[in-house]
Amino acid sequence: MSDSNAPDHLAAKHERNREQRIAGIKRWVEYITSEPPETWGPQQNAVVNDQLEAAQSVETSASHHQHVKTVAKDILEENDSDDESS
């Protein structure tokens, strides 16, 4: 059995995920434009707070934190050098 169609299957899955995210964003925009901030504000805060809590509860090593910082620094330096050469 060949995996030759695996990249196509993965691309289709990514496209479906993208479409679902866009549809969710559109529903949220519709909701917040039809409701007062007093209604949706606490809901949005709860979602953001839960995401922050989940991110903080992930235990990663100090070496992983350092690796992420190094990669981020490298990316920023690369972007800066690209901007300077433009």
N, CA, C and O of each residue as an XYZ file, in Angstrom:
344
protein
N       0.841     -1.171      0.000
C       0.000      0.000      0.000
C       0.891      1.241      0.000
O       1.844      1.323      0.774
N       0.589      2.180     -0.845
C       1.415      3.363     -1.013
C       0.874      4.530     -0.198
O      -0.331      4.674      0.008
N       1.814      5.361      0.260
C       1.431      6.582      0.971
C       1.482      7.790      0.056
O       1.580      8.924      0.526
N       1.414      7.557     -1.253
C       1.581      8.657     -2.201
C       0.499      9.722     -2.066
O       0.731     10.877     -2.419
N      -0.673      9.359     -1.564
C      -1.735     10.354     -1.405
C      -1.756     10.941      0.008
O      -2.631     11.748      0.323
N      -0.805     10.549      0.865
C      -0.769     11.061      2.233
C      -0.615     12.583      2.273
O      -1.333     13.235      3.032
N       0.296     13.180      1.483
C       0.394     14.649      1.520
C      -0.906     15.337      1.086
O      -1.278     16.373      1.637
N      -1.597     14.750      0.090
C      -2.873     15.328     -0.344
C      -3.911     15.238      0.772
O      -4.673     16.176      1.004
N      -3.929     14.102      1.454
C      -4.865     13.916      2.561
C      -4.577     14.919      3.676
O      -5.498     15.512      4.238
N      -3.296     15.106      3.993
C      -2.903     16.049      5.031
C      -3.245     17.480      4.619
O      -3.721     18.260      5.444
N      -3.010     17.832      3.369
C      -3.333     19.179      2.883
C      -4.840     19.422      2.974
O      -5.276     20.508      3.355
N      -5.629     18.406      2.624
C      -7.086     18.544      2.701
C      -7.526     18.733      4.154
O      -8.422     19.527      4.440
N      -6.884     17.993      5.069
C      -7.214     18.123      6.492
C      -6.865     19.532      6.986
O      -7.646     20.156      7.704
N      -5.694     20.022      6.597
C      -5.295     21.375      7.002
C      -6.259     22.420      6.456
O      -6.588     23.381      7.151
N      -6.711     22.243      5.229
C      -7.659     23.187      4.635
C      -8.995     23.155      5.378
O      -9.589     24.204      5.625
N      -9.472     21.959      5.737
C     -10.720     21.847      6.513
C     -10.570     22.541      7.862
O     -11.462     23.268      8.300
N      -9.421     22.307      8.522
C      -9.175     22.952      9.815
C      -9.169     24.466      9.667
O      -9.734     25.178     10.497
N      -8.536     24.954      8.619
C      -8.462     26.392      8.361
C      -9.864     26.963      8.151
O     -10.210     28.004      8.709
N     -10.664     26.271      7.342
C     -12.031     26.729      7.083
C     -12.861     26.745      8.367
O     -13.665     27.653      8.577
N     -12.666     25.742      9.223
C     -13.405     25.695     10.484
C     -12.982     26.843     11.396
O     -13.826     27.450     12.056
N     -11.689     27.146     11.440
C     -11.221     28.276     12.254
C     -11.803     29.585     11.755
O     -12.253     30.411     12.549
N     -11.798     29.779     10.445
C     -12.342     31.014      9.863
C     -13.835     31.124     10.164
O     -14.323     32.200     10.511
N     -14.554     30.023     10.034
C     -15.996     30.032     10.333
C     -16.227     30.381     11.809
O     -17.149     31.130     12.130
N     -15.398     29.843     12.700
C     -15.514     30.150     14.122
C     -15.249     31.617     14.407
O     -15.941     32.240     15.212
N     -14.242     32.162     13.740
C     -13.924     33.584     13.912
C     -15.077     34.445     13.428
O     -15.435     35.428     14.076
N     -15.659     34.084     12.297
C     -16.794     34.853     11.779
C     -17.986     34.798     12.730
O     -18.672     35.801     12.931
N     -18.233     33.612     13.323
C     -19.331     33.499     14.297
C     -19.054     34.377     15.513
O     -19.961     35.028     16.033
N     -17.793     34.394     15.969
C     -17.436     35.208     17.130
C     -17.627     36.690     16.822
O     -18.173     37.431     17.640
N     -17.181     37.121     15.648
C     -17.333     38.528     15.255
C     -18.818     38.894     15.208
O     -19.223     39.952     15.689
N     -19.608     38.016     14.630
C     -21.053     38.263     14.562
C     -21.639     38.380     15.973
O     -22.474     39.244     16.240
N     -21.194     37.507     16.858
C     -21.694     37.509     18.232
C     -21.307     38.790     18.957
O     -22.155     39.421     19.587
N     -20.036     39.184     18.879
C     -19.610     40.359     19.648
C     -20.134     41.659     19.066
O     -20.182     42.672     19.763
N     -20.528     41.646     17.797
C     -21.124     42.864     17.242
C     -22.621     42.949     17.550
O     -23.230     44.012     17.425
N     -23.205     41.816     17.955
C     -24.640     41.830     18.258
C     -24.924     41.862     19.758
O     -26.068     42.066     20.165
N     -23.900     41.664     20.580
C     -24.071     41.641     22.030
C     -23.199     42.722     22.675
O     -22.154     43.081     22.132
N     -23.621     43.235     23.819
C     -22.805     44.246     24.508
C     -21.551     43.611     25.117
O     -21.545     42.422     25.435
N     -20.497     44.404     25.275
C     -19.259     43.886     25.861
C     -19.460     43.273     27.249
O     -18.711     42.382     27.650
N     -20.458     43.744     27.972
C     -20.724     43.200     29.301
C     -21.110     41.722     29.230
O     -20.940     40.978     30.196
N     -21.632     41.308     28.075
C     -22.028     39.909     27.897
C     -20.845     39.061     27.469
O     -20.547     38.040     28.088
N     -20.175     39.485     26.412
C     -19.118     38.632     25.855
C     -17.751     38.853     26.491
O     -16.882     37.988     26.386
N     -17.539     39.993     27.150
C     -16.241     40.267     27.767
C     -15.816     39.216     28.783
O     -14.713     38.679     28.685
N     -16.673     38.912     29.760
C     -16.305     37.881     30.739
C     -16.096     36.502     30.090
O     -15.262     35.717     30.542
N     -16.858     36.218     29.031
C     -16.679     34.946     28.332
C     -15.308     34.889     27.673
O     -14.604     33.882     27.757
N     -14.942     35.978     27.021
C     -13.640     36.029     26.360
C     -12.517     35.941     27.401
O     -11.531     35.234     27.192
N     -12.665     36.651     28.506
C     -11.659     36.594     29.564
C     -11.497     35.171     30.097
O     -10.379     34.730     30.361
N     -12.606     34.457     30.254
C     -12.546     33.082     30.758
C     -11.770     32.190     29.792
O     -10.967     31.362     30.223
N     -12.003     32.350     28.503
C     -11.295     31.544     27.503
C      -9.798     31.847     27.539
O      -8.972     30.935     27.568
N      -9.460     33.133     27.537
C      -8.051     33.529     27.547
C      -7.377     33.042     28.827
O      -6.267     32.513     28.780
N      -8.036     33.217     29.961
C      -7.460     32.769     31.230
C      -7.236     31.262     31.244
O      -6.211     30.795     31.740
N      -8.186     30.495     30.703
C      -8.025     29.040     30.629
C      -6.849     28.661     29.729
O      -6.102     27.734     30.043
N      -6.684     29.372     28.613
C      -5.571     29.079     27.721
C      -4.237     29.396     28.404
O      -3.280     28.630     28.286
N      -4.177     30.516     29.111
C      -2.954     30.862     29.836
C      -2.641     29.829     30.916
O      -1.493     29.420     31.087
N      -3.666     29.418     31.631
C      -3.486     28.410     32.674
C      -2.967     27.102     32.090
O      -2.062     26.478     32.645
N      -3.547     26.694     30.970
C      -3.111     25.453     30.325
C      -1.662     25.564     29.860
O      -0.880     24.625     30.014
N      -1.312     26.704     29.294
C       0.057     26.893     28.816
C       1.035     26.882     29.984
O       2.132     26.335     29.872
N       0.644     27.484     31.105
C       1.528     27.537     32.262
C       1.657     26.185     32.952
O       2.658     25.928     33.621
N       0.673     25.329     32.801
C       0.715     24.033     33.471
C       1.570     23.016     32.717
O       1.890     21.957     33.257
N       1.935     23.325     31.494
C       2.788     22.428     30.729
C       4.191     22.530     31.299
O       4.800     23.600     31.311
N       4.677     21.427     31.758
C       6.003     21.439     32.356
C       7.050     21.193     31.276
O       7.077     20.136     30.646
N       7.893     22.167     31.079
C       8.990     22.014     30.136
C      10.298     22.268     30.866
O      10.341     22.959     31.884
N      11.344     21.703     30.330
C      12.646     21.822     30.983
C      13.246     23.208     30.732
O      12.848     23.935     29.821
N      14.208     23.534     31.569
C      14.920     24.804     31.396
C      15.638     24.829     30.054
O      15.720     25.876     29.410
N      16.159     23.677     29.629
C      16.865     23.642     28.339
C      15.895     23.889     27.178
O      16.264     24.489     26.168
N      14.656     23.423     27.332
C      13.670     23.687     26.280
C      13.333     25.178     26.242
O      13.242     25.763     25.163
N      13.149     25.788     27.395
C      12.886     27.226     27.453
C      14.026     27.997     26.779
O      13.787     28.929     26.010
N      15.263     27.596     27.076
C      16.411     28.272     26.496
C      16.438     28.069     24.982
O      16.745     29.000     24.237
N      16.119     26.865     24.529
C      16.083     26.585     23.093
C      15.052     27.477     22.395
O      15.327     28.041     21.336
N      13.879     27.598     22.988
C      12.828     28.440     22.404
C      13.290     29.890     22.338
O      13.079     30.561     21.328
N      13.917     30.379     23.403
C      14.420     31.750     23.406
C      15.482     31.948     22.327
O      15.496     32.972     21.645
N      16.363     30.972     22.176
C      17.425     31.065     21.170
C      16.835     31.088     19.764
O      17.244     31.894     18.928
N      15.889     30.219     19.508
C      15.253     30.176     18.186
C      14.524     31.490     17.912
O      14.618     32.034     16.812
N      13.803     31.998     18.901
C      13.078     33.264     18.728
C      14.054     34.399     18.445
O      13.802     35.236     17.578
N      15.165     34.430     19.172
C      16.183     35.461     18.956
C      16.749     35.367     17.543
O      16.921     36.381     16.867
N      17.037     34.138     17.099
C      17.565     33.934     15.743
C      16.574     34.413     14.686
O      16.961     35.030     13.693
N      15.308     34.127     14.906
C      14.273     34.549     13.947
C      14.188     36.067     13.903
O      14.113     36.654     12.823
N      14.199     36.707     15.068
C      14.146     38.166     15.112
C      15.360     38.783     14.426
O      15.229     39.754     13.681
N      16.530     38.225     14.673
C      17.740     38.743     14.033
C      17.670     38.571     12.520
O      18.086     39.455     11.771
N      17.152     37.452     12.079
C      17.001     37.187     10.645
C      16.035     38.203     10.024
O      16.299     38.758      8.957
N      14.916     38.431     10.710
C      13.941     39.411     10.206
C      14.524     40.806     10.171
O      14.294     41.559      9.225
N      15.291     41.158     11.216
C      15.922     42.474     11.251
C      16.902     42.643     10.100
O      16.945     43.697      9.465
N      17.690     41.604      9.830
C      18.671     41.711      8.737
C      17.970     41.768      7.387
O      18.450     42.428      6.466
N      16.830     41.078      7.261
C      16.047     41.150      6.020
C      15.486     42.547      5.833
O      15.479     43.071      4.719
N      15.008     43.164      6.930
C      14.450     44.514      6.867
C      15.527     45.539      6.485
O      15.268     46.468      5.721
N      16.718     45.359      7.019
C      17.801     46.297      6.733
C      18.276     46.210      5.285
O      18.733     47.197      4.709
N      18.162     45.014      4.705
C      18.635     44.839      3.330
C      17.558     45.229      2.308
O      17.825     45.244      1.106
N      16.366     45.537      2.771
C      15.276     45.931      1.844
C      15.374     47.370      1.457
O      14.545     47.861      0.691
